[in-house]
Amino acid sequence: MAIQQLETAHSDEQMQACIDNCLEAAQVCEWCADASADDGEEMARCIRLCRDVADIASLHARFMARNSGYHDELGELCADLCEECAEECEQHDHDHCQACAEILPECAESCREMAAA
């Protein structure tokens, strides 16, 4: 229901795609951080980055949904964090890390496109 409301509130397909990408990134990063919690100290950086992405990506989605004048700056930060987190997760063989490494670059790209628009 919430997504349908967003779709009617924004006719801009690019913004809606970015919102969807941010929400997907937040979800996969929450999964990864939670799943990594039992893997010891070697996953600490992964967990921290995933938690940062989950927070920033969900905040960026909310800023876009309300057409905040600050979503451009937040989009740049979100893109940077997504790229850094993807690079970290790419180094781990866990399914949850590989899911992050796959999903986050697309989020970063759409956030950069929104920030440049």
LOVO-721654 format. One line per field, with one value per atom (N, C-alpha, C): residue number from 1; residue in one letter; atom name; x, y, z. Coordinates in nm, 4 decimals. Layout:
N
nr: NUM;... .
rest: A;... .
atom: CA;... .
east: X;... .
north: Y;... .
up: Z;... .
//
This chain:
117
nr: 1;1;1;2;2;2;3;3;3;4;4;4;5;5;5;6;6;6;7;7;7;8;8;8;9;9;9;10;10;10;11;11;11;12;12;12;13;13;13;14;14;14;15;15;15;16;16;16;17;17;17;18;18;18;19;19;19;20;20;20;21;21;21;22;22;22;23;23;23;24;24;24;25;25;25;26;26;26;27;27;27;28;28;28;29;29;29;30;30;30;31;31;31;32;32;32;33;33;33;34;34;34;35;35;35;36;36;36;37;37;37;38;38;38;39;39;39;40;40;40;41;41;41;42;42;42;43;43;43;44;44;44;45;45;45;46;46;46;47;47;47;48;48;48;49;49;49;50;50;50;51;51;51;52;52;52;53;53;53;54;54;54;55;55;55;56;56;56;57;57;57;58;58;58;59;59;59;60;60;60;61;61;61;62;62;62;63;63;63;64;64;64;65;65;65;66;66;66;67;67;67;68;68;68;69;69;69;70;70;70;71;71;71;72;72;72;73;73;73;74;74;74;75;75;75;76;76;76;77;77;77;78;78;78;79;79;79;80;80;80;81;81;81;82;82;82;83;83;83;84;84;84;85;85;85;86;86;86;87;87;87;88;88;88;89;89;89;90;90;90;91;91;91;92;92;92;93;93;93;94;94;94;95;95;95;96;96;96;97;97;97;98;98;98;99;99;99;100;100;100;101;101;101;102;102;102;103;103;103;104;104;104;105;105;105;106;106;106;107;107;107;108;108;108;109;109;109;110;110;110;111;111;111;112;112;112;113;113;113;114;114;114;115;115;115;116;116;116;117;117;117 .
rest: M;M;M;A;A;A;I;I;I;Q;Q;Q;Q;Q;Q;L;L;L;E;E;E;T;T;T;A;A;A;H;H;H;S;S;S;D;D;D;E;E;E;Q;Q;Q;M;M;M;Q;Q;Q;A;A;A;C;C;C;I;I;I;D;D;D;N;N;N;C;C;C;L;L;L;E;E;E;A;A;A;A;A;A;Q;Q;Q;V;V;V;C;C;C;E;E;E;W;W;W;C;C;C;A;A;A;D;D;D;A;A;A;S;S;S;A;A;A;D;D;D;D;D;D;G;G;G;E;E;E;E;E;E;M;M;M;A;A;A;R;R;R;C;C;C;I;I;I;R;R;R;L;L;L;C;C;C;R;R;R;D;D;D;V;V;V;A;A;A;D;D;D;I;I;I;A;A;A;S;S;S;L;L;L;H;H;H;A;A;A;R;R;R;F;F;F;M;M;M;A;A;A;R;R;R;N;N;N;S;S;S;G;G;G;Y;Y;Y;H;H;H;D;D;D;E;E;E;L;L;L;G;G;G;E;E;E;L;L;L;C;C;C;A;A;A;D;D;D;L;L;L;C;C;C;E;E;E;E;E;E;C;C;C;A;A;A;E;E;E;E;E;E;C;C;C;E;E;E;Q;Q;Q;H;H;H;D;D;D;H;H;H;D;D;D;H;H;H;C;C;C;Q;Q;Q;A;A;A;C;C;C;A;A;A;E;E;E;I;I;I;L;L;L;P;P;P;E;E;E;C;C;C;A;A;A;E;E;E;S;S;S;C;C;C;R;R;R;E;E;E;M;M;M;A;A;A;A;A;A;A;A;A .
atom: N;CA;C;N;CA;C;N;CA;C;N;CA;C;N;CA;C;N;CA;C;N;CA;C;N;CA;C;N;CA;C;N;CA;C;N;CA;C;N;CA;C;N;CA;C;N;CA;C;N;CA;C;N;CA;C;N;CA;C;N;CA;C;N;CA;C;N;CA;C;N;CA;C;N;CA;C;N;CA;C;N;CA;C;N;CA;C;N;CA;C;N;CA;C;N;CA;C;N;CA;C;N;CA;C;N;CA;C;N;CA;C;N;CA;C;N;CA;C;N;CA;C;N;CA;C;N;CA;C;N;CA;C;N;CA;C;N;CA;C;N;CA;C;N;CA;C;N;CA;C;N;CA;C;N;CA;C;N;CA;C;N;CA;C;N;CA;C;N;CA;C;N;CA;C;N;CA;C;N;CA;C;N;CA;C;N;CA;C;N;CA;C;N;CA;C;N;CA;C;N;CA;C;N;CA;C;N;CA;C;N;CA;C;N;CA;C;N;CA;C;N;CA;C;N;CA;C;N;CA;C;N;CA;C;N;CA;C;N;CA;C;N;CA;C;N;CA;C;N;CA;C;N;CA;C;N;CA;C;N;CA;C;N;CA;C;N;CA;C;N;CA;C;N;CA;C;N;CA;C;N;CA;C;N;CA;C;N;CA;C;N;CA;C;N;CA;C;N;CA;C;N;CA;C;N;CA;C;N;CA;C;N;CA;C;N;CA;C;N;CA;C;N;CA;C;N;CA;C;N;CA;C;N;CA;C;N;CA;C;N;CA;C;N;CA;C;N;CA;C;N;CA;C;N;CA;C;N;CA;C;N;CA;C;N;CA;C;N;CA;C;N;CA;C;N;CA;C;N;CA;C;N;CA;C;N;CA;C;N;CA;C;N;CA;C;N;CA;C;N;CA;C;N;CA;C;N;CA;C .
east: 0.0816;0.0000;0.0859;0.1911;0.2759;0.3439;0.3893;0.4544;0.3554;0.2309;0.1313;0.1085;0.1082;0.0926;0.2102;0.3320;0.4498;0.4423;0.3957;0.3882;0.2915;0.1825;0.0884;0.1385;0.2180;0.2699;0.3813;0.4522;0.5626;0.5425;0.5328;0.5210;0.6583;0.7620;0.8965;0.9445;0.9553;0.9963;1.1379;1.2255;1.3632;1.3673;1.2881;1.2852;1.2256;1.1185;1.0568;1.1525;1.2276;1.3260;1.4325;1.4751;1.5760;1.5195;1.3962;1.3319;1.3281;1.2862;1.2803;1.4187;1.5198;1.6570;1.7062;1.6759;1.7178;1.6501;1.5226;1.4520;1.5040;1.5359;1.5936;1.7330;1.8122;1.9458;1.9368;1.8444;1.8277;1.7906;1.7018;1.6571;1.7714;1.8451;1.9515;2.0645;2.0892;2.1947;2.1543;2.0292;1.9824;1.9995;1.9649;1.9811;2.1280;2.2136;2.3561;2.4154;2.3835;2.4367;2.3917;2.2658;2.2141;2.2789;2.2901;2.3489;2.4977;2.5644;2.7079;2.7400;2.6421;2.6654;2.7263;2.6995;2.7505;2.8853;2.9393;3.0612;3.1898;3.1817;3.3024;3.3536;3.4694;3.5309;3.5678;3.5976;3.6375;3.5250;3.4015;3.2884;3.2470;3.3226;3.2840;3.2681;3.3615;3.3533;3.2319;3.2073;3.0906;2.9619;2.9530;2.8330;2.8126;2.9200;2.9078;2.8647;2.9278;2.8915;2.7480;2.7086;2.5715;2.4695;2.4982;2.4063;2.4007;2.5151;2.5167;2.4350;2.4542;2.3782;2.2292;2.1922;2.0498;1.9868;2.0561;2.0022;1.9964;2.1058;2.1112;2.0178;2.0148;1.9288;1.7815;1.7412;1.6003;1.5684;1.6621;1.6421;1.6357;1.7234;1.7218;1.5883;1.5379;1.4072;1.2977;1.3013;1.1999;1.2153;1.3392;1.3607;1.3086;1.3318;1.2809;1.1294;1.0705;0.9251;0.8555;0.9207;0.8593;0.9187;0.9986;1.0593;1.1387;1.2156;1.2995;1.4054;1.4344;1.5378;1.6782;1.6892;1.8196;1.8472;1.7581;1.7782;1.8979;1.9380;2.0553;2.1820;2.2041;2.3229;2.3209;2.2059;2.1940;2.2152;2.1744;2.1953;2.3426;2.4236;2.5686;2.6286;2.5884;2.6367;2.5921;2.4677;2.4151;2.4938;2.5208;2.5962;2.7362;2.8029;2.9373;2.9364;2.8412;2.8319;2.7991;2.7082;2.6730;2.7950;2.8745;2.9936;3.0952;3.1183;3.2144;3.1674;3.0397;2.9843;2.9876;2.9576;2.9621;3.1030;3.2032;3.3423;3.3791;3.3328;3.3602;3.2892;3.1621;3.0838;3.1330;3.1840;3.2360;3.3495;3.4172;3.5308;3.4901;3.3622;3.3142;3.2284;3.2398;3.1695;3.0256;2.9823;2.8467;2.7420;2.6314;2.5230;2.4729;2.4585;2.4078;2.5056;2.6347;2.7339;2.7316;2.7200;2.7143;2.5883;2.4778;2.3550;2.3769;2.4446;2.4775;2.5655;2.6692;2.7627;2.6922;2.5851;2.5095;2.4114;2.3445;2.2363;2.2864;2.3882;2.4305;2.4846;2.5561;2.6009;2.4854;2.3764;2.2609;2.1996;2.1948;2.1456;2.2371;2.3671;2.4630;2.4450;2.4293;2.4125;2.2855;2.1748;2.0502;2.0554;2.1242;2.1389;2.2227;2.3292;2.4120;2.3327;2.2525;2.1701;2.0708;2.0113;1.9152;1.9858;2.1047;2.1787;2.2221;2.2475;2.2920;2.1765;2.0560;1.9387;1.8973 .
north: -0.1197;0.0000;0.1261;0.1296;0.2487;0.2771;0.1726;0.1917;0.2491;0.2015;0.2551;0.4031;0.4444;0.5849;0.6652;0.6122;0.6812;0.6957;0.5907;0.5954;0.7034;0.7225;0.8261;0.9638;0.9725;1.1005;1.1508;1.0609;1.0992;1.0374;1.1213;1.0696;1.0440;1.0934;1.0780;0.9340;0.8593;0.7188;0.7024;0.7953;0.7878;0.7978;0.8892;0.9031;0.7786;0.7253;0.6063;0.4875;0.4742;0.3663;0.3820;0.5048;0.5292;0.4978;0.5378;0.5046;0.3537;0.2831;0.1360;0.0765;0.1277;0.0781;0.1036;0.2206;0.2526;0.1609;0.1358;0.0477;-0.0958;-0.1399;-0.2733;-0.2804;-0.1757;-0.1714;-0.1746;-0.0989;-0.0978;-0.2367;-0.3019;-0.4350;-0.5365;-0.5401;-0.6391;-0.6112;-0.4835;-0.4500;-0.4861;-0.4705;-0.5136;-0.6650;-0.7385;-0.8841;-0.9208;-0.8552;-0.8857;-0.8542;-0.7384;-0.7013;-0.8001;-0.8380;-0.9327;-1.0695;-1.1166;-1.2485;-1.2502;-1.1367;-1.1289;-1.1179;-1.0866;-1.0625;-1.1828;-1.3009;-1.4223;-1.4677;-1.3927;-1.4359;-1.3787;-1.3112;-1.2665;-1.1319;-1.0979;-0.9664;-0.9386;-1.0422;-1.0189;-0.9582;-0.9598;-0.9037;-0.7663;-0.7116;-0.5855;-0.4714;-0.4579;-0.3492;-0.3676;-0.4898;-0.5215;-0.4824;-0.5188;-0.4887;-0.3377;-0.2653;-0.1200;-0.0543;-0.0931;-0.0342;-0.0688;-0.1929;-0.2325;-0.1533;-0.1344;-0.0568;0.0886;0.1446;0.2819;0.2931;0.1991;0.2018;0.1875;0.0947;0.0746;0.2046;0.2741;0.3990;0.5092;0.5298;0.6390;0.6114;0.4871;0.4545;0.4731;0.4306;0.4483;0.5967;0.6725;0.8167;0.8854;0.8448;0.9034;0.8755;0.7545;0.7214;0.8119;0.8365;0.9231;1.0678;1.1155;1.2513;1.2671;1.1666;1.1743;1.1700;1.0843;1.0692;1.2003;1.2807;1.4086;1.5254;1.4931;1.5922;1.6974;1.6502;1.7383;1.8049;1.9274;1.9991;1.9495;1.8594;1.8074;1.6664;1.6120;1.4731;1.4581;1.5642;1.5550;1.5257;1.6053;1.5861;1.4491;1.4099;1.2796;1.1674;1.1891;1.0905;1.0652;1.1695;1.1538;1.0706;1.0999;1.0241;0.8786;0.8577;0.7217;0.6445;0.7084;0.6423;0.6042;0.6968;0.6682;0.5496;0.5503;0.4404;0.3078;0.3110;0.1874;0.1286;0.2142;0.1657;0.1072;0.1754;0.1250;-0.0059;-0.0130;-0.1350;-0.2511;-0.2236;-0.3284;-0.3847;-0.2962;-0.3416;-0.4300;-0.3923;-0.4732;-0.6084;-0.6054;-0.7291;-0.8249;-0.7689;-0.8489;-0.9413;-0.9044;-0.9813;-1.1039;-1.1166;-1.2263;-1.3231;-1.4508;-1.5544;-1.5785;-1.5165;-1.5393;-1.4944;-1.5671;-1.5312;-1.3891;-1.3523;-1.2183;-1.1108;-1.1359;-1.0391;-1.0299;-1.1429;-1.1415;-1.0726;-1.0848;-1.0137;-0.8625;-0.8177;-0.6748;-0.6303;-0.7068;-0.6717;-0.6623;-0.7356;-0.7335;-0.6162;-0.5881;-0.4892;-0.3462;-0.3270;-0.1915;-0.1074;-0.1633;-0.0784;-0.0153;-0.0872;-0.0318;0.0835;0.0672;0.1755;0.2963;0.2735;0.3840;0.4592;0.3854;0.4481;0.5327;0.4797;0.5575;0.6782;0.6656;0.7807;0.8901;0.8503;0.9498;1.0198;0.9433;1.0012;1.1020;1.0677;1.1598;1.2853;1.2694;1.3844;1.4783;1.4220;1.5021;1.5669;1.5168;1.5679;1.7065 .
up: 0.0000;0.0000;0.0000;0.0811;0.0883;-0.0448;-0.1130;-0.2430;-0.3433;-0.3425;-0.4335;-0.4076;-0.2816;-0.2494;-0.3017;-0.2903;-0.3414;-0.4922;-0.5585;-0.7042;-0.7503;-0.6786;-0.7185;-0.6781;-0.5706;-0.5266;-0.6185;-0.6846;-0.7721;-0.9093;-1.0074;-1.1425;-1.2042;-1.1416;-1.1941;-1.1749;-1.2841;-1.2782;-1.2243;-1.2544;-1.2063;-1.0538;-0.9982;-0.8532;-0.7894;-0.8468;-0.7902;-0.7943;-0.9021;-0.9116;-0.8047;-0.7792;-0.6764;-0.5378;-0.5129;-0.3846;-0.3667;-0.4701;-0.4629;-0.4385;-0.5081;-0.4895;-0.3479;-0.2942;-0.1566;-0.0555;-0.0739;0.0194;0.0107;-0.1103;-0.1275;-0.0641;-0.0822;-0.0223;0.1297;0.1854;0.3311;0.3814;0.3114;0.3524;0.3458;0.2369;0.2227;0.3217;0.3504;0.4468;0.5892;0.6231;0.7560;0.7696;0.6648;0.6658;0.6825;0.6065;0.6104;0.7478;0.8022;0.9337;1.0402;1.0358;1.1344;1.1185;0.9969;0.9714;1.0046;0.9919;1.0181;1.1670;1.2462;1.3893;1.4604;1.4129;1.4767;1.4204;1.3247;1.2565;1.3144;1.4262;1.4937;1.4473;1.5020;1.4819;1.3364;1.2574;1.1178;1.0343;1.0855;1.0125;1.0663;1.1598;1.2247;1.1238;1.0319;0.9324;0.8423;0.8024;0.7195;0.7920;0.9172;0.9954;1.0060;1.0401;1.0545;0.9236;0.8133;0.6842;0.6451;0.6661;0.6328;0.7144;0.8413;0.9257;0.8797;0.8413;0.7894;0.6613;0.5704;0.4447;0.4724;0.5588;0.5884;0.6392;0.7270;0.7811;0.6754;0.6037;0.5054;0.3872;0.3407;0.2253;0.2596;0.3789;0.4150;0.4354;0.4915;0.5071;0.3704;0.2797;0.1455;0.0763;0.0903;0.0308;0.0879;0.2166;0.2788;0.2312;0.2174;0.1685;0.0257;-0.0574;-0.1951;-0.1964;-0.1130;-0.1106;-0.0751;0.0088;0.0457;-0.0333;-0.1338;-0.2230;-0.1454;-0.0488;0.0314;-0.0558;-0.0267;-0.0982;-0.0672;0.0283;0.0694;0.0171;-0.0628;-0.1069;-0.1999;-0.2697;-0.3575;-0.2769;-0.1721;-0.0886;-0.0215;0.0254;0.0894;-0.0120;-0.1357;-0.2415;-0.2678;-0.2651;-0.2832;-0.1706;-0.0474;0.0677;0.0590;0.0223;0.0091;-0.0968;-0.2090;-0.3161;-0.2688;-0.1998;-0.1492;-0.0531;0.0394;0.1363;0.0684;-0.0277;-0.1002;-0.1695;-0.2326;-0.3029;-0.2060;-0.0954;0.0031;0.0655;0.0962;0.1554;0.0559;-0.0692;-0.1721;-0.1857;-0.1818;-0.1908;-0.0718;0.0462;0.1657;0.1567;0.1238;0.1201;0.0118;-0.0961;-0.2069;-0.1612;-0.0545;-0.0043;0.0771;0.1089;0.1935;0.1127;0.1447;0.0677;0.1122;0.2198;0.2704;0.1685;0.1634;0.0713;0.0950;0.2216;0.2529;0.2063;0.2171;0.1690;0.0169;-0.0484;-0.1946;-0.2452;-0.1706;-0.2074;-0.1996;-0.0949;-0.0831;-0.1990;-0.2263;-0.3328;-0.4679;-0.4842;-0.6102;-0.6164;-0.5067;-0.5052;-0.4872;-0.4055;-0.3700;-0.4857;-0.5832;-0.6945;-0.7730;-0.7881;-0.8584;-0.7784;-0.6470;-0.5620;-0.5731;-0.5676;-0.5784;-0.7099;-0.8177;-0.9487;-0.9547;-0.9050;-0.9109;-0.8184;-0.7040;-0.6135;-0.6787;-0.7478;-0.8170;-0.9287;-1.0000;-1.1053;-1.0473;-0.9336;-0.8696;-0.8204;-0.7652;-0.7132;-0.8259;-0.9433;-1.0567;-1.1328;-1.1089;-1.1856;-1.1427 .
//
